[in-house]
Every structure is written in C-alpha cells, then in structure tokens.
C-alpha cells in the first residue's frame, strides 16, 4: 500500500513539473547578456532561474546599470551586486548613478583588480579626484568614460591618460589601445567630450560661405550640435524640442511630435512622453501640465 502511494506521489510530481514547465535551456545561456535590472527580475521567476542567477558567475562579470536602477543605486547596493562576481569583475558601466560616491567606487575597484573598463558618465556624486584615485588603483584599467562628471580640468585629464597608458604598457595585450571619452577642447581649452561633425566637409563649406572661420571639432558648449545625429547646427537654425536640446531639421522631421505643441523629444528624453490612451501620439510635459492646471 505504501509503495503504491509513493508511486502515485511521484507520478503527481512528474505531471506537476510537466504542467508548469522548466525554462528553456537557451534562457540560461542568455542570462549573461541581460541588463542588471532584467537579471535581478529573472531571479524571482522560478527556483531554477534564481539558482542560475545567484550561483553562476558569468552574468556578473560585465555589469551595466542604467534606468530604472540608476537613480536608486547606492554604494551599499552596488557593493552587494558586484560581490556576485567574486572579485573577477571585468567591466562596470554606471549611467547617471548620482548616489555613487568616491569611496564606493574606490572600494569596487579595490575588490575587483581585473576590471578593465570603467564607465561612469553623468555620475555626479563622483569628483575628479576620486576618479583619478580609483583609476590609479585599477592596474588593469584601459577604458574610461567620465563625461558629465563636474570640474574635470586639464590636470585631471593628463593624470587619467598617463595612468591608462601606463596600464596598457604593463599588460600583455599591447595591441589594445587605451580609451577615454573626453579630451581638451581646441576652442575653450576645457576638458569635455570633443566631437567632429559627421558631415564635416559640407559644414566647413557652409561656414566658409557664411564667413565663419571656426572648425567643426569642439565640445558641445563651443559648437552646438544636433543631439540625434551630431551634425553642427547654428543656434538660429536649431529646431524647437520639448526637452530644449538642439536638433537639426532632418532629425526633427522624422521624430514623433507632441499632439498639442508639435515638439518632439530626443531619443535621450523619450521616456518623458505622456502616452495618450486610445491614441498613437503623446503629450509633452509642458502641455500635460497646462492641461491639468487649466
């Protein structure tokens, strides 16, 4: 009788497992490519995925933290997440993570000596001195993104470049060049992201026709550029946008506009669109505020 009941129980378990279904094997292979937010969400789907997320080190070797986690990420949370790499973190990208401090970043670099890429654009809680100290601590660092961190000057940039170049020479991979996203602007001599117009010849020709002598190469403060394609735009020619970013006519025409003011959001601020139920369009923040206050 007991044997019969045991067999029946096992049969019920098999049928239950078949009914619920185990995640496809391909999903486990794809975990290493998931962003952090989706990776953490997958750990709550089922036991097998939770074990894969918590025990497999591969998904945690290259971390990218962006919205919606960036505004909530603190030093303590970041330390807990990066600890899953067991000190073998290879790259870390923190986008707009304003709560991360110099002490938190330094602790991450110290605990992960193999880190080669450190991208911290617009992490306004960091200081230039803190970034320089972290870079000097990471002897394997060869790629750095720091655009948007306040008060970086020429001395800071020279220290960062010197350290990255020294790291490159000491690594076995001599052919891998150092990478940093800011430079000294030839116009204002400030440390910033320096770009060249993708249609440089045409822009120079247009500027020569108008009697302007400046080159196409420079930072955003010296040379206004379209936030979508990067092409140079004169301030008088820039199209109006809902987010106040400069945009050329070609990009302005192809991007969806607000139903009321006919102004678009750029790709970077597209998340601010207020979707209208029953419509394929959207309403911008300004028009939405006027609608609710009128």
C-alpha atoms as a printed R data frame, in Angstrom:
    type eleno elety resid chain resno      x      y       z
1   ATOM     1    CA   UNK     A     1  0.000  0.000   0.000
2   ATOM     2    CA   UNK     A     2  2.816  2.392   0.947
3   ATOM     3    CA   UNK     A     3  4.704  1.572  -2.241
4   ATOM     4    CA   UNK     A     4  1.596  2.306  -4.291
5   ATOM     5    CA   UNK     A     5  1.051  5.669  -2.564
6   ATOM     6    CA   UNK     A     6  4.720  6.603  -3.088
7   ATOM     7    CA   UNK     A     7  4.497  5.784  -6.781
8   ATOM     8    CA   UNK     A     8  1.326  7.844  -7.069
9   ATOM     9    CA   UNK     A     9  3.028 10.824  -5.378
10  ATOM    10    CA   UNK     A    10  5.991 10.622  -7.739
11  ATOM    11    CA   UNK     A    11  3.665 10.463 -10.714
12  ATOM    12    CA   UNK     A    12  1.841 13.575  -9.448
13  ATOM    13    CA   UNK     A    13  5.181 15.400  -9.100
14  ATOM    14    CA   UNK     A    14  6.153 14.482 -12.659
15  ATOM    15    CA   UNK     A    15  2.815 15.678 -14.017
16  ATOM    16    CA   UNK     A    16  3.116 18.895 -11.974
17  ATOM    17    CA   UNK     A    17  6.603 19.529 -13.358
18  ATOM    18    CA   UNK     A    18  5.404 18.888 -16.897
19  ATOM    19    CA   UNK     A    19  2.445 21.227 -16.400
20  ATOM    20    CA   UNK     A    20  4.474 24.140 -15.067
21  ATOM    21    CA   UNK     A    21  7.359 23.577 -17.466
22  ATOM    22    CA   UNK     A    22 11.068 24.207 -16.940
23  ATOM    23    CA   UNK     A    23 12.621 27.287 -18.579
24  ATOM    24    CA   UNK     A    24 14.153 26.600 -21.971
25  ATOM    25    CA   UNK     A    25 17.881 25.874 -21.833
26  ATOM    26    CA   UNK     A    26 18.563 28.794 -24.181
27  ATOM    27    CA   UNK     A    27 17.293 31.169 -21.498
28  ATOM    28    CA   UNK     A    28 20.072 30.091 -19.136
29  ATOM    29    CA   UNK     A    29 22.654 30.789 -21.849
30  ATOM    30    CA   UNK     A    30 21.157 34.248 -22.456
31  ATOM    31    CA   UNK     A    31 21.385 35.324 -18.808
32  ATOM    32    CA   UNK     A    32 24.957 36.550 -19.298
33  ATOM    33    CA   UNK     A    33 23.675 39.173 -21.764
34  ATOM    34    CA   UNK     A    34 20.811 40.512 -19.634
35  ATOM    35    CA   UNK     A    35 20.986 44.041 -18.147
36  ATOM    36    CA   UNK     A    36 21.165 44.128 -14.349
37  ATOM    37    CA   UNK     A    37 17.506 45.101 -13.883
38  ATOM    38    CA   UNK     A    38 16.204 42.224 -16.015
39  ATOM    39    CA   UNK     A    39 18.741 39.846 -14.457
40  ATOM    40    CA   UNK     A    40 17.507 40.611 -10.954
41  ATOM    41    CA   UNK     A    41 13.904 40.266 -12.127
42  ATOM    42    CA   UNK     A    42 14.644 36.829 -13.592
43  ATOM    43    CA   UNK     A    43 15.774 35.608 -10.168
44  ATOM    44    CA   UNK     A    44 12.171 35.878  -8.980
45  ATOM    45    CA   UNK     A    45 10.603 33.838 -11.786
46  ATOM    46    CA   UNK     A    46 11.344 30.332 -10.525
47  ATOM    47    CA   UNK     A    47 13.785 28.341  -8.407
48  ATOM    48    CA   UNK     A    48 15.955 27.146 -11.289
49  ATOM    49    CA   UNK     A    49 16.437 30.673 -12.645
50  ATOM    50    CA   UNK     A    50 17.080 32.032  -9.162
51  ATOM    51    CA   UNK     A    51 19.814 29.457  -8.625
52  ATOM    52    CA   UNK     A    52 21.301 30.206 -12.038
53  ATOM    53    CA   UNK     A    53 21.367 33.946 -11.343
54  ATOM    54    CA   UNK     A    54 22.806 33.610  -7.837
55  ATOM    55    CA   UNK     A    55 25.321 30.822  -8.412
56  ATOM    56    CA   UNK     A    56 26.556 31.417 -11.965
57  ATOM    57    CA   UNK     A    57 29.376 33.967 -12.035
58  ATOM    58    CA   UNK     A    58 29.242 34.610 -15.801
59  ATOM    59    CA   UNK     A    59 26.256 37.053 -15.825
60  ATOM    60    CA   UNK     A    60 28.011 39.267 -13.278
61  ATOM    61    CA   UNK     A    61 31.397 39.725 -14.961
62  ATOM    62    CA   UNK     A    62 30.261 42.659 -17.141
63  ATOM    63    CA   UNK     A    63 27.727 44.931 -15.450
64  ATOM    64    CA   UNK     A    64 25.731 47.804 -16.940
65  ATOM    65    CA   UNK     A    65 23.468 49.814 -14.633
66  ATOM    66    CA   UNK     A    66 21.037 52.181 -16.372
67  ATOM    67    CA   UNK     A    67 17.431 53.270 -15.859
68  ATOM    68    CA   UNK     A    68 15.369 52.447 -13.863
69  ATOM    69    CA   UNK     A    69 18.010 51.293 -11.343
70  ATOM    70    CA   UNK     A    70 20.445 54.188 -11.800
71  ATOM    71    CA   UNK     A    71 18.519 56.681  -9.647
72  ATOM    72    CA   UNK     A    72 18.200 54.170  -6.776
73  ATOM    73    CA   UNK     A    73 21.676 52.664  -6.790
74  ATOM    74    CA   UNK     A    74 23.745 53.420  -3.673
75  ATOM    75    CA   UNK     A    75 27.253 52.403  -2.628
76  ATOM    76    CA   UNK     A    76 25.917 49.562  -0.466
77  ATOM    77    CA   UNK     A    77 23.664 48.129  -3.164
78  ATOM    78    CA   UNK     A    78 26.418 48.364  -5.781
79  ATOM    79    CA   UNK     A    79 28.875 46.592  -3.487
80  ATOM    80    CA   UNK     A    80 26.366 43.806  -2.902
81  ATOM    81    CA   UNK     A    81 25.682 43.352  -6.616
82  ATOM    82    CA   UNK     A    82 29.332 43.428  -7.691
83  ATOM    83    CA   UNK     A    83 30.249 40.925  -4.971
84  ATOM    84    CA   UNK     A    84 28.478 38.284  -7.078
85  ATOM    85    CA   UNK     A    85 31.462 38.428  -9.463
86  ATOM    86    CA   UNK     A    86 33.716 37.115  -6.662
87  ATOM    87    CA   UNK     A    87 36.386 39.725  -7.375
88  ATOM    88    CA   UNK     A    88 36.522 38.910 -11.094
89  ATOM    89    CA   UNK     A    89 34.528 41.869 -12.434
90  ATOM    90    CA   UNK     A    90 35.804 42.773 -15.914
91  ATOM    91    CA   UNK     A    91 33.788 45.882 -16.768
92  ATOM    92    CA   UNK     A    92 31.431 48.211 -14.935
93  ATOM    93    CA   UNK     A    93 29.176 50.832 -16.549
94  ATOM    94    CA   UNK     A    94 27.194 53.148 -14.274
95  ATOM    95    CA   UNK     A    95 24.991 55.574 -16.219
96  ATOM    96    CA   UNK     A    96 23.533 58.560 -14.332
97  ATOM    97    CA   UNK     A    97 24.078 56.874 -10.962
98  ATOM    98    CA   UNK     A    98 24.193 60.091  -8.920
99  ATOM    99    CA   UNK     A    99 24.268 58.365  -5.500
100 ATOM   100    CA   UNK     A   100 27.581 56.574  -6.078
101 ATOM   101    CA   UNK     A   101 30.425 58.263  -4.178
102 ATOM   102    CA   UNK     A   102 34.210 58.268  -4.485
103 ATOM   103    CA   UNK     A   103 34.534 55.876  -1.526
104 ATOM   104    CA   UNK     A   104 32.087 53.400  -3.056
105 ATOM   105    CA   UNK     A   105 33.792 53.453  -6.459
106 ATOM   106    CA   UNK     A   106 37.239 53.002  -4.913
107 ATOM   107    CA   UNK     A   107 36.023 50.037  -2.879
108 ATOM   108    CA   UNK     A   108 34.668 48.347  -6.017
109 ATOM   109    CA   UNK     A   109 37.955 48.829  -7.888
110 ATOM   110    CA   UNK     A   110 39.984 47.565  -4.931
111 ATOM   111    CA   UNK     A   111 37.882 44.399  -4.643
112 ATOM   112    CA   UNK     A   112 37.999 43.729  -8.403
113 ATOM   113    CA   UNK     A   113 41.636 44.037  -9.587
114 ATOM   114    CA   UNK     A   114 40.817 42.551 -13.011
115 ATOM   115    CA   UNK     A   115 38.452 45.357 -14.022
116 ATOM   116    CA   UNK     A   116 39.491 46.738 -17.436
117 ATOM   117    CA   UNK     A   117 36.593 49.038 -18.341
118 ATOM   118    CA   UNK     A   118 35.092 51.657 -16.030
119 ATOM   119    CA   UNK     A   119 32.315 53.801 -17.499
120 ATOM   120    CA   UNK     A   120 30.716 56.340 -15.121
121 ATOM   121    CA   UNK     A   121 29.126 59.046 -17.336
122 ATOM   122    CA   UNK     A   122 26.975 61.631 -15.514
123 ATOM   123    CA   UNK     A   123 27.640 60.056 -12.089
124 ATOM   124    CA   UNK     A   124 27.538 63.490 -10.461
125 ATOM   125    CA   UNK     A   125 28.265 62.158  -6.971
126 ATOM   126    CA   UNK     A   126 31.832 61.439  -8.075
127 ATOM   127    CA   UNK     A   127 34.640 64.002  -8.037
128 ATOM   128    CA   UNK     A   128 37.608 64.249 -10.432
129 ATOM   129    CA   UNK     A   129 39.992 63.481  -7.566
130 ATOM   130    CA   UNK     A   130 38.004 60.375  -6.633
131 ATOM   131    CA   UNK     A   131 38.006 59.118 -10.227
132 ATOM   132    CA   UNK     A   132 41.771 59.676 -10.550
133 ATOM   133    CA   UNK     A   133 42.372 57.737  -7.321
134 ATOM   134    CA   UNK     A   134 40.166 54.851  -8.481
135 ATOM   135    CA   UNK     A   135 41.895 54.707 -11.880
136 ATOM   136    CA   UNK     A   136 45.340 54.672 -10.260
137 ATOM   137    CA   UNK     A   137 44.163 51.780  -8.072
138 ATOM   138    CA   UNK     A   138 42.909 49.702 -11.009
139 ATOM   139    CA   UNK     A   139 46.104 48.458 -12.666
140 ATOM   140    CA   UNK     A   140 44.177 46.705 -15.456
141 ATOM   141    CA   UNK     A   141 42.033 49.705 -16.433
142 ATOM   142    CA   UNK     A   142 42.413 50.687 -20.074
143 ATOM   143    CA   UNK     A   143 38.948 52.089 -20.911
144 ATOM   144    CA   UNK     A   144 37.349 55.011 -19.083
145 ATOM   145    CA   UNK     A   145 34.179 57.085 -19.659
146 ATOM   146    CA   UNK     A   146 33.748 60.125 -17.412
147 ATOM   147    CA   UNK     A   147 31.759 62.619 -19.494
148 ATOM   148    CA   UNK     A   148 29.302 64.511 -17.279
149 ATOM   149    CA   UNK     A   149 31.380 64.464 -14.081
150 ATOM   150    CA   UNK     A   150 31.790 68.030 -12.870
151 ATOM   151    CA   UNK     A   151 35.002 70.078 -12.622
152 ATOM   152    CA   UNK     A   152 37.391 67.845 -14.557
153 ATOM   153    CA   UNK     A   153 40.277 70.036 -15.707
154 ATOM   154    CA   UNK     A   154 43.374 69.601 -17.854
155 ATOM   155    CA   UNK     A   155 45.498 68.319 -14.946
156 ATOM   156    CA   UNK     A   156 42.936 65.628 -14.085
157 ATOM   157    CA   UNK     A   157 42.726 64.549 -17.728
158 ATOM   158    CA   UNK     A   158 46.510 64.305 -18.040
159 ATOM   159    CA   UNK     A   159 46.684 62.183 -14.871
160 ATOM   160    CA   UNK     A   160 43.960 59.843 -16.180
161 ATOM   161    CA   UNK     A   161 45.599 59.469 -19.591
162 ATOM   162    CA   UNK     A   162 49.017 58.865 -18.073
163 ATOM   163    CA   UNK     A   163 47.667 56.137 -15.798
164 ATOM   164    CA   UNK     A   164 45.715 54.409 -18.584
165 ATOM   165    CA   UNK     A   165 48.758 54.484 -20.868
166 ATOM   166    CA   UNK     A   166 50.956 53.064 -18.107
167 ATOM   167    CA   UNK     A   167 48.429 50.274 -17.538
168 ATOM   168    CA   UNK     A   168 48.386 49.481 -21.250
169 ATOM   169    CA   UNK     A   169 52.160 49.130 -21.387
170 ATOM   170    CA   UNK     A   170 52.182 46.773 -18.424
171 ATOM   171    CA   UNK     A   171 49.500 44.478 -19.833
172 ATOM   172    CA   UNK     A   172 50.257 41.565 -22.110
173 ATOM   173    CA   UNK     A   173 47.672 42.819 -24.631
174 ATOM   174    CA   UNK     A   174 49.981 45.520 -26.002
175 ATOM   175    CA   UNK     A   175 47.890 45.943 -29.138
176 ATOM   176    CA   UNK     A   176 44.831 47.079 -27.195
177 ATOM   177    CA   UNK     A   177 44.800 50.878 -27.126
178 ATOM   178    CA   UNK     A   178 43.634 52.975 -24.194
179 ATOM   179    CA   UNK     A   179 40.210 54.569 -24.420
180 ATOM   180    CA   UNK     A   180 38.864 57.712 -22.742
181 ATOM   181    CA   UNK     A   181 35.763 59.661 -23.752
182 ATOM   182    CA   UNK     A   182 36.887 63.249 -23.030
183 ATOM   183    CA   UNK     A   183 39.611 65.492 -24.437
184 ATOM   184    CA   UNK     A   184 40.812 69.096 -24.301
185 ATOM   185    CA   UNK     A   185 38.553 71.265 -26.467
186 ATOM   186    CA   UNK     A   186 40.643 73.207 -29.031
187 ATOM   187    CA   UNK     A   187 38.293 76.181 -28.711
188 ATOM   188    CA   UNK     A   188 37.823 76.709 -24.956
189 ATOM   189    CA   UNK     A   189 40.738 74.561 -23.663
190 ATOM   190    CA   UNK     A   190 38.401 72.753 -21.205
191 ATOM   191    CA   UNK     A   191 38.161 69.017 -20.555
192 ATOM   192    CA   UNK     A   192 34.966 67.774 -22.213
193 ATOM   193    CA   UNK     A   193 33.632 65.394 -24.847
194 ATOM   194    CA   UNK     A   194 35.122 66.692 -28.098
195 ATOM   195    CA   UNK     A   195 33.366 65.688 -31.317
196 ATOM   196    CA   UNK     A   196 33.686 66.199 -35.039
197 ATOM   197    CA   UNK     A   197 30.718 66.743 -37.342
198 ATOM   198    CA   UNK     A   198 29.832 63.562 -39.309
199 ATOM   199    CA   UNK     A   199 29.314 65.816 -42.363
200 ATOM   200    CA   UNK     A   200 32.440 67.842 -41.779
201 ATOM   201    CA   UNK     A   201 33.180 68.802 -45.385
202 ATOM   202    CA   UNK     A   202 29.687 70.068 -46.005
203 ATOM   203    CA   UNK     A   203 29.630 72.004 -42.733
204 ATOM   204    CA   UNK     A   204 33.003 73.637 -43.416
205 ATOM   205    CA   UNK     A   205 31.780 74.617 -46.874
206 ATOM   206    CA   UNK     A   206 28.623 76.148 -45.413
207 ATOM   207    CA   UNK     A   207 30.657 78.008 -42.785
208 ATOM   208    CA   UNK     A   208 33.132 79.335 -45.387
209 ATOM   209    CA   UNK     A   209 30.202 80.643 -47.411
210 ATOM   210    CA   UNK     A   210 28.956 82.494 -44.318
211 ATOM   211    CA   UNK     A   211 32.373 83.851 -43.471
212 ATOM   212    CA   UNK     A   212 32.807 81.787 -40.285
213 ATOM   213    CA   UNK     A   213 36.328 80.549 -39.525
214 ATOM   214    CA   UNK     A   214 35.758 78.062 -36.702
215 ATOM   215    CA   UNK     A   215 36.401 74.344 -37.299
216 ATOM   216    CA   UNK     A   216 33.873 71.582 -36.817
217 ATOM   217    CA   UNK     A   217 35.830 70.000 -33.962
218 ATOM   218    CA   UNK     A   218 34.907 71.102 -30.457
219 ATOM   219    CA   UNK     A   219 32.781 70.479 -27.364
220 ATOM   220    CA   UNK     A   220 29.023 70.993 -27.090
221 ATOM   221    CA   UNK     A   221 29.492 74.351 -25.345
222 ATOM   222    CA   UNK     A   222 31.572 75.789 -28.202
223 ATOM   223    CA   UNK     A   223 29.787 74.203 -31.168
224 ATOM   224    CA   UNK     A   224 26.038 73.435 -30.930
225 ATOM   225    CA   UNK     A   225 25.254 70.014 -32.361
226 ATOM   226    CA   UNK     A   226 22.161 68.002 -33.156
227 ATOM   227    CA   UNK     A   227 21.566 65.677 -30.208
228 ATOM   228    CA   UNK     A   228 20.443 62.914 -32.597
229 ATOM   229    CA   UNK     A   229 22.968 62.821 -35.458
230 ATOM   230    CA   UNK     A   230 25.777 65.006 -34.069
231 ATOM   231    CA   UNK     A   231 25.795 67.392 -37.028
232 ATOM   232    CA   UNK     A   232 26.731 71.039 -36.400
233 ATOM   233    CA   UNK     A   233 23.743 73.384 -36.171
234 ATOM   234    CA   UNK     A   234 23.686 77.144 -35.793
235 ATOM   235    CA   UNK     A   235 21.666 78.328 -32.815
236 ATOM   236    CA   UNK     A   236 19.340 80.246 -35.124
237 ATOM   237    CA   UNK     A   237 18.714 77.093 -37.210
238 ATOM   238    CA   UNK     A   238 18.130 74.621 -34.369
239 ATOM   239    CA   UNK     A   239 14.564 73.306 -34.273
240 ATOM   240    CA   UNK     A   240 12.441 73.614 -31.123
241 ATOM   241    CA   UNK     A   241 12.193 70.471 -28.994
242 ATOM   242    CA   UNK     A   242 10.194 69.616 -25.887
243 ATOM   243    CA   UNK     A   243 13.422 68.838 -23.993
244 ATOM   244    CA   UNK     A   244 15.264 72.017 -25.158
245 ATOM   245    CA   UNK     A   245 18.063 70.010 -26.836
246 ATOM   246    CA   UNK     A   246 19.389 71.213 -30.187
247 ATOM   247    CA   UNK     A   247 18.137 69.267 -33.211
248 ATOM   248    CA   UNK     A   248 18.661 69.655 -36.952
249 ATOM   249    CA   UNK     A   249 15.745 69.849 -39.389
250 ATOM   250    CA   UNK     A   250 16.249 66.357 -40.820
251 ATOM   251    CA   UNK     A   251 16.087 64.669 -37.416
252 ATOM   252    CA   UNK     A   252 13.234 66.921 -36.274
253 ATOM   253    CA   UNK     A   253 11.067 65.852 -39.216
254 ATOM   254    CA   UNK     A   254 11.406 62.102 -38.635
255 ATOM   255    CA   UNK     A   255 10.752 62.018 -34.847
256 ATOM   256    CA   UNK     A   256  7.202 61.834 -33.347
257 ATOM   257    CA   UNK     A   257  5.822 65.139 -32.040
258 ATOM   258    CA   UNK     A   258  3.570 66.220 -29.179
259 ATOM   259    CA   UNK     A   259 -0.118 66.206 -30.162
260 ATOM   260    CA   UNK     A   260 -0.557 69.802 -28.953
261 ATOM   261    CA   UNK     A   261  2.664 71.841 -29.392
262 ATOM   262    CA   UNK     A   262  4.157 69.735 -32.223
263 ATOM   263    CA   UNK     A   263  7.538 69.480 -30.485
264 ATOM   264    CA   UNK     A   264  9.493 66.190 -30.289
265 ATOM   265    CA   UNK     A   265 11.588 64.660 -27.538
266 ATOM   266    CA   UNK     A   266 15.071 63.494 -28.463
267 ATOM   267    CA   UNK     A   267 15.902 59.812 -28.015
268 ATOM   268    CA   UNK     A   268 17.600 60.502 -24.691
269 ATOM   269    CA   UNK     A   269 14.427 62.063 -23.219
270 ATOM   270    CA   UNK     A   270 11.834 59.910 -24.997
271 ATOM   271    CA   UNK     A   271 10.889 58.324 -21.654
272 ATOM   272    CA   UNK     A   272  9.274 61.629 -20.616
273 ATOM   273    CA   UNK     A   273  6.471 61.252 -23.145
274 ATOM   274    CA   UNK     A   274  2.955 61.078 -21.648
275 ATOM   275    CA   UNK     A   275  1.135 58.444 -23.664
276 ATOM   276    CA   UNK     A   276 -2.473 59.276 -24.578
277 ATOM   277    CA   UNK     A   277 -4.922 56.387 -24.184
278 ATOM   278    CA   UNK     A   278 -6.612 55.472 -27.441
279 ATOM   279    CA   UNK     A   279 -4.066 57.412 -29.490
280 ATOM   280    CA   UNK     A   280 -0.755 56.592 -31.110
281 ATOM   281    CA   UNK     A   281  0.643 60.010 -30.167
282 ATOM   282    CA   UNK     A   282  1.885 61.547 -26.932
283 ATOM   283    CA   UNK     A   283  1.790 64.760 -24.895
284 ATOM   284    CA   UNK     A   284  4.927 66.527 -23.636
285 ATOM   285    CA   UNK     A   285  5.467 67.534 -20.012
286 ATOM   286    CA   UNK     A   286  4.669 71.210 -20.612
287 ATOM   287    CA   UNK     A   287  1.376 70.563 -22.428
288 ATOM   288    CA   UNK     A   288  0.396 67.899 -19.907
289 ATOM   289    CA   UNK     A   289  0.946 70.410 -17.075
290 ATOM   290    CA   UNK     A   290 -1.116 73.069 -18.852
291 ATOM   291    CA   UNK     A   291 -3.907 70.563 -19.450
292 ATOM   292    CA   UNK     A   292 -4.118 69.613 -15.748
293 ATOM   293    CA   UNK     A   293 -3.853 73.188 -14.433
294 ATOM   294    CA   UNK     A   294 -6.382 74.729 -16.821
